[in-house]
Amino acid sequence: MTVSHSINAFSTSKKTIITLGTFDGVHLGHQSILKKLLEATENGVYESVVITFYPHPRMVLQQEYSLQLLNSIEEKTVLFEQFGIDHLIIHPFDETFSKLSAEAFVQKILVDQLHIHKIIIGHDHRFGENRTATIHELISFGEKYHFEVEQINAEAINKIAVSSTNIRTALANGSIQLANRYLGYDYSFSGKVILGK
């Protein structure tokens, strides 16, 4: 897996099949999208690309909002690599990037820079300035710029939608087994061991 630390640093000669999002936790819902991504690139004609953002957009746009992430960017990178993704793009998220219109994002980044053939995205994905564009706008852009859009429905366990928020809540409540069920793997964290702490 190649890792690019901005969209501008990425290049490929092949058409790409893309998914994007924050992917905090890389949980079962995310994994269903990644599996679809890999299935779509099995023939080797296209390359799989995951775009994620660092820092998390909420940390930039809602600085008063205290967000405890499930993974560090390093831990998330390892999880993507274990899935067998071809390319991971970790794009710096800032206010300038957040003000990019939905169509500019599609045309300048997905089409011109990433040579998109298809995008696979969650049902509730929103993008563009103020997150105003939805899956419906994305489908329209796909028709205009000649790429496919595949929508993934909500992944649920026991009729409860899997989300990073639900996993954070489970961990905060000490429900490790429930968090692990939502994640699809055993939760862990890493850090420095400091003498006397």
KEMARZA-321639 format. One line per field, with one value per residue: z negated, y negated, x of N, C-alpha, C in turn. Coordinates in steps of 0.02 Angstrom, whole numbers, plus 50000, padded with zeros to 5 digits. Example, Ala and Ser with C-alpha at 12.3 -4.5 7.8 and 13.67 -1.06 7.14 Angstrom:
BEGIN
n_zz 49610,49646
n_yy 50284,50112
n_xx 50660,50642
ca_zz 49610,49643
ca_yy 50225,50053
ca_xx 50615,50684
c_zz 49610,49606
c_yy 50165,49998
c_xx 50660,50645
***
This chain:
BEGIN
n_zz 50000,50046,49966,49966,49915,49948,50065,50180,50184,50233,50366,50512,50650,50685,50695,50557,50416,50288,50114,49980,49822,49642,49568,49433,49320,49412,49427,49433,49524,49603,49650,49734,49842,49882,49922,50034,50114,50137,50204,50322,50383,50412,50537,50579,50669,50620,50484,50306,50198,50047,49968,49831,49690,49598,49478,49396,49472,49386,49281,49333,49384,49281,49154,49021,48992,48909,48959,48948,49026,49099,49157,49182,49317,49363,49317,49388,49518,49519,49507,49630,49716,49685,49745,49878,49968,50113,50119,49998,49955,49851,49815,49772,49671,49675,49650,49775,49865,49825,49876,50009,50149,50182,50317,50367,50290,50341,50480,50486,50398,50383,50520,50607,50535,50472,50565,50572,50586,50522,50374,50210,50080,49917,49862,49798,49828,49838,49922,49982,49971,49814,49802,49887,50000,50052,50072,50183,50258,50286,50371,50479,50519,50555,50671,50750,50758,50794,50710,50603,50466,50317,50189,50017,49903,49732,49610,49490,49325,49231,49259,49228,49289,49344,49288,49269,49160,49082,49045,48971,48864,48811,48767,48672,48578,48532,48601,48674,48750,48831,48904,48972,49052,49138,49199,49260,49230,49098,48987,48963,48896,48913,48840,48752,48622,48468,48340,48177,48203
n_yy 50060,49892,49737,49575,49408,49302,49251,49194,49252,49377,49494,49588,49701,49770,49788,49753,49827,49764,49726,49621,49536,49509,49624,49665,49782,49884,49976,50106,50056,49970,50068,50143,50058,50051,50184,50191,50101,50168,50282,50223,50191,50307,50362,50297,50194,50071,49962,49966,49836,49752,49610,49514,49402,49289,49168,49236,49179,49120,49074,48965,48882,48874,48824,48812,48930,49078,49213,49380,49485,49649,49713,49679,49590,49669,49797,49816,49817,49938,50028,50006,50052,50187,50227,50229,50123,50025,49889,49761,49604,49476,49335,49167,49085,48928,48758,48695,48802,48850,48757,48781,48799,48920,48963,48917,48994,49122,49107,49051,49129,49269,49305,49238,49249,49377,49467,49536,49682,49742,49714,49771,49761,49717,49717,49599,49500,49336,49190,49059,48875,48826,48950,48976,49051,49205,49384,49383,49269,49309,49419,49352,49275,49380,49426,49313,49301,49426,49544,49686,49710,49792,49836,49875,49959,49933,50018,50135,50200,50306,50220,50096,49960,49966,49860,49740,49659,49737,49837,49767,49729,49856,49896,49796,49830,49946,50060,50167,50285,50261,50150,50212,50300,50211,50155,50265,50317,50337,50204,50089,49984,49868,49797,49695,49764,49694,49664,49687,49649
n_xx 50042,50031,50062,50004,50027,49949,49822,49876,50000,49981,49987,49943,49941,49833,49652,49544,49460,49367,49348,49296,49317,49311,49330,49343,49393,49377,49269,49138,49043,49122,49208,49127,49115,49249,49271,49187,49255,49376,49329,49287,49406,49471,49505,49618,49619,49583,49634,49627,49580,49586,49529,49564,49554,49656,49689,49539,49391,49292,49368,49427,49324,49232,49289,49259,49203,49228,49315,49348,49451,49442,49550,49724,49806,49908,49873,49756,49806,49876,49768,49702,49802,49806,49690,49722,49720,49760,49806,49824,49768,49806,49738,49775,49661,49588,49526,49523,49515,49392,49306,49294,49192,49061,49055,49178,49264,49233,49263,49398,49472,49425,49402,49501,49624,49627,49581,49455,49355,49252,49154,49132,49023,48959,48786,48749,48837,48904,48962,49075,49069,49011,48954,48845,48811,48740,48717,48635,48671,48800,48779,48723,48835,48916,48854,48873,49013,49054,49076,49049,48934,48919,48813,48817,48715,48659,48753,48704,48691,48595,48488,48538,48620,48787,48909,49043,49018,48929,49018,49113,49032,49000,49128,49154,49061,49112,49081,49157,49149,49037,49082,49187,49114,49049,49160,49223,49342,49465,49470,49603,49733,49870,50019,50139,50235,50256,50368,50313,50183
ca_zz 50000,50045,49923,49986,49861,49975,50130,50231,50186,50261,50439,50540,50722,50693,50669,50487,50380,50229,50059,49937,49759,49586,49552,49365,49295,49467,49398,49480,49577,49647,49681,49789,49898,49905,49958,50101,50150,50159,50254,50384,50412,50415,50604,50591,50717,50581,50420,50250,50164,49988,49947,49764,49673,49533,49421,49407,49489,49329,49239,49366,49394,49218,49106,48953,48985,48885,48994,48932,49083,49084,49182,49207,49390,49374,49307,49444,49577,49513,49522,49703,49749,49674,49792,49945,50010,50154,50102,49945,49956,49788,49836,49716,49673,49647,49668,49847,49898,49807,49915,50079,50166,50199,50387,50374,50262,50388,50543,50479,50360,50403,50593,50636,50497,50453,50623,50544,50627,50480,50303,50167,50024,49870,49878,49766,49841,49860,49941,50009,49921,49765,49808,49914,50053,50029,50122,50243,50298,50310,50428,50535,50541,50589,50739,50787,50767,50820,50664,50569,50395,50283,50121,49969,49851,49663,49580,49424,49283,49186,49278,49206,49340,49321,49300,49224,49099,49041,49018,48917,48807,48781,48731,48614,48530,48513,48638,48722,48796,48880,48948,49016,49102,49188,49235,49299,49206,49028,48980,48928,48905,48903,48811,48719,48551,48434,48273,48122,48223
ca_yy 50000,49828,49686,49506,49364,49252,49271,49172,49296,49441,49501,49656,49701,49809,49762,49773,49835,49723,49711,49570,49522,49506,49694,49673,49849,49932,50024,50151,50016,49951,50128,50164,50015,50072,50248,50174,50068,50220,50324,50185,50185,50374,50380,50263,50139,50010,49964,49944,49776,49727,49542,49496,49334,49277,49191,49249,49116,49088,49041,48901,48841,48867,48830,48818,48999,49123,49276,49431,49530,49720,49732,49629,49596,49725,49859,49820,49837,50011,50063,50003,50094,50256,50241,50238,50065,50005,49822,49722,49533,49442,49265,49119,49049,48861,48717,48682,48862,48857,48709,48804,48818,48991,48976,48907,49054,49176,49096,49039,49181,49337,49316,49216,49272,49448,49508,49580,49723,49758,49699,49812,49714,49732,49688,49535,49457,49268,49162,48991,48822,48834,49018,48969,49099,49272,49437,49365,49224,49349,49458,49304,49260,49440,49424,49257,49312,49494,49595,49723,49700,49849,49817,49931,49949,49936,50083,50137,50261,50305,50162,50033,49942,49963,49795,49725,49631,49794,49873,49724,49735,49922,49896,49752,49867,50007,50116,50183,50337,50230,50110,50259,50325,50158,50145,50323,50337,50317,50135,50079,49916,49866,49736,49701,49781,49643,49685,49657,49630
ca_xx 50000,50066,50031,50018,50005,49903,49795,49922,50059,49961,49983,49938,49925,49771,49589,49538,49396,49382,49302,49325,49283,49357,49343,49366,49380,49375,49222,49104,49013,49178,49236,49084,49134,49316,49263,49160,49310,49424,49295,49283,49473,49500,49531,49681,49612,49578,49668,49586,49605,49549,49547,49543,49574,49688,49649,49469,49357,49258,49418,49443,49265,49196,49344,49233,49178,49281,49308,49398,49454,49453,49617,49772,49813,49953,49835,49709,49846,49889,49705,49692,49852,49785,49636,49750,49706,49818,49830,49792,49784,49789,49740,49768,49597,49591,49468,49524,49489,49321,49266,49291,49123,49052,49074,49251,49295,49223,49299,49470,49507,49407,49408,49565,49683,49626,49560,49404,49309,49194,49160,49089,49014,48905,48721,48739,48895,48892,49027,49073,49065,48957,48928,48778,48798,48723,48726,48597,48714,48857,48755,48718,48903,48940,48825,48903,49086,49064,49100,48995,48924,48887,48793,48813,48664,48683,48769,48673,48694,48536,48448,48570,48669,48856,48940,49098,48988,48905,49076,49141,48986,49010,49192,49147,49020,49147,49053,49210,49126,48993,49126,49223,49066,49040,49224,49242,49408,49474,49493,49666,49760,49942,50043,50203,50235,50296,50387,50274,50116
c_zz 50000,50002,49948,49933,49886,50042,50186,50238,50219,50337,50458,50613,50736,50671,50598,50465,50309,50176,50016,49875,49703,49561,49481,49338,49348,49445,49453,49537,49628,49685,49738,49851,49926,49944,50029,50144,50178,50212,50322,50419,50421,50482,50621,50640,50680,50516,50365,50213,50106,49972,49876,49746,49604,49530,49441,49420,49431,49284,49268,49366,49330,49160,49033,48938,48965,48915,48975,48987,49061,49104,49191,49282,49407,49368,49365,49508,49577,49530,49597,49739,49743,49722,49863,49994,50050,50130,50046,49952,49890,49803,49776,49723,49639,49672,49743,49884,49885,49848,49990,50095,50186,50270,50399,50346,50311,50450,50533,50446,50385,50477,50618,50601,50487,50509,50604,50599,50589,50409,50265,50100,49980,49885,49852,49778,49866,49873,49969,49953,49879,49769,49837,49967,50024,50084,50187,50289,50326,50371,50489,50563,50578,50661,50781,50805,50784,50771,50628,50495,50366,50210,50078,49915,49782,49640,49509,49390,49233,49196,49251,49257,49309,49338,49251,49158,49053,49008,48961,48854,48772,48740,48668,48558,48507,48548,48694,48773,48850,48930,48997,49070,49157,49231,49282,49282,49133,49023,48941,48936,48890,48873,48778,48645,48516,48362,48221,48140,48228
c_yy 49938,49779,49617,49459,49301,49278,49252,49216,49363,49440,49575,49650,49736,49768,49790,49785,49811,49730,49659,49560,49519,49576,49703,49742,49903,49991,50064,50114,49994,50012,50153,50122,50037,50138,50236,50143,50120,50266,50289,50179,50252,50389,50343,50205,50071,50018,49936,49887,49759,49658,49532,49430,49331,49204,49204,49182,49082,49050,48973,48855,48829,48874,48835,48889,49045,49193,49323,49483,49601,49743,49670,49638,49655,49792,49870,49843,49911,50051,50063,50051,50168,50276,50252,50183,50047,49939,49792,49650,49503,49367,49218,49080,48982,48820,48704,48742,48869,48810,48727,48825,48892,49006,48966,48967,49112,49166,49092,49096,49251,49351,49300,49246,49347,49494,49559,49618,49734,49736,49743,49775,49736,49692,49617,49486,49388,49235,49092,48940,48829,48901,49018,49021,49169,49323,49420,49318,49263,49390,49413,49286,49320,49443,49370,49272,49384,49540,49626,49705,49760,49830,49879,49914,49957,50008,50082,50203,50254,50241,50096,50018,49938,49894,49785,49698,49686,49831,49832,49729,49802,49925,49854,49786,49932,50069,50137,50235,50308,50188,50156,50288,50274,50148,50203,50346,50313,50248,50133,50005,49919,49799,49748,49719,49732,49665,49648,49637,49693
c_xx 50044,50026,50053,49989,49970,49878,49843,49983,50044,49964,49978,49921,49859,49710,49580,49466,49408,49327,49336,49283,49334,49375,49369,49345,49385,49331,49186,49071,49065,49203,49193,49098,49201,49313,49236,49214,49358,49393,49295,49351,49508,49533,49596,49678,49612,49617,49623,49620,49558,49575,49520,49575,49605,49709,49576,49433,49322,49306,49437,49383,49225,49246,49321,49208,49235,49270,49365,49397,49469,49523,49660,49777,49859,49916,49786,49746,49859,49826,49691,49740,49833,49729,49662,49732,49768,49849,49789,49816,49760,49795,49732,49702,49606,49531,49465,49494,49414,49276,49263,49220,49120,49075,49148,49288,49291,49267,49374,49506,49489,49421,49479,49626,49685,49602,49508,49366,49244,49207,49109,49084,48956,48843,48713,48796,48873,48960,49018,49066,49002,48922,48857,48761,48788,48737,48690,48638,48773,48838,48749,48786,48933,48916,48859,48976,49104,49101,49040,48993,48888,48876,48788,48762,48695,48695,48739,48684,48638,48495,48475,48624,48739,48883,48998,49072,48963,48963,49108,49098,48995,49075,49187,49107,49053,49121,49101,49187,49080,49034,49162,49177,49055,49102,49240,49313,49414,49503,49559,49686,49834,49961,50110,50193,50283,50307,50345,50204,50072
***
